[in-house]
């Protein structure tokens, strides 16, 4: 028999920065984390920091302009204005919670320059430890809040809906047992889709399940084709791949090929500080041509590596490299998903009772290509807004129509899917590869049913096939030109993953 819990407050699925920010803003919340806190979420792995207009010579308007430029025509200006306006206070609020941002002697934030930013505006912690340190402070605050309950090893298996379609709770698997949790609102904060790919910088638990759960419930999904590949994952054969933060290039590290030649001038006038999608394609091209790609930080960082970039240093040493003296082999890897559950500026999804925040949401703030270090900022700003809004949701809804968990994708089939996604929905795409990938998904679906990760993969591939242009993180070899800027909105019309596209 399934245990039933009724909770008087939002149920939050996911415990990264967005989920925990939502919980703190809601004051009373039940947080479901699939792993112990601080593990299994991308927030804790973030290296670069948080971008915000914190310097005297910077403004939210300048930050907004850079965000919109990076977004390649698909950013929602209202969402960007809100993010950049509320960004500085969000950083200060996290500092007040105890996040130990690097400071100058006088107390001002140490700010770093990253690619496609006009100003140095990235607040860091210990060089490359922002995510872990910020999460530690937020987790301490959540643990200290008497009205916030956290259930670890708790995984969502289905969104519960009444006869009207309203989301009335979640069917969760907690410590191996199914639990029906009823609530007036549910916030998805499940992160991105990196684990759907064989080469990724994200935790393996982040595999598009929130996206699939929402889509199968009938929520509108926005821009799923836009996947960001971090240019400089460290290529030492680890899964997930360690990250060489973009801040290294901000400090002057140079991309070279096997011959030692600096190649970025061939691809963009901004060289190493070009937008991420440009740098990722350049590295992909060098590797495909057999010339290889390496990040040379010997002169730029050298002996300061252990202190300035300890996470990168330890990852390199674990792979048998000494970045103080050697170039770091790099490869593009899935790092972030610009698409997600379509929401308004308060995190409301298209289904009553459902909210989303962080990487699994699509507010329109990231457009077709996220600006570096805007991800933790979005999680904090929009996570808090979703928490406030979900806490004020008053309608409880009716009885759920189904308490049947959605099927799981067995690991062997999942590994087949990961390899196929990296092969055919990667940095450079074309119709032949995407069609082959769709056939692979078609072959898996009859055997395993509507598994949320499989549904998430189909959403990405279908939208990538439909977008016959190149823009931001989506590059089509067979359609290299850019067309009119139109966002993608997708709604599942049935559980067999047929989709309907509607352009805004």
Helices and strands as residue ranges (DSSP letters): E 3-6, E 10-13, H 17-26, E 29-33, G 42-45, E 50-51, H 60-70, H 77-97, E 111-112, E 122-123, H 130-144, E 148-152, E 154-161, E 167-174, E 177-182, E 186-188, G 194-196, H 209-217, E 221-222, E 227-234, H 247-250, E 254-256, G 264-266, G 271-273, H 276-288, E 294-296, G 302-304, H 305-308, H 310-318, E 328-337, E 340-342, E 354-356, G 358-360, E 361-362, H 375-391, H 411-424, H 431-448, H 452-466, E 488-492, E 499-503
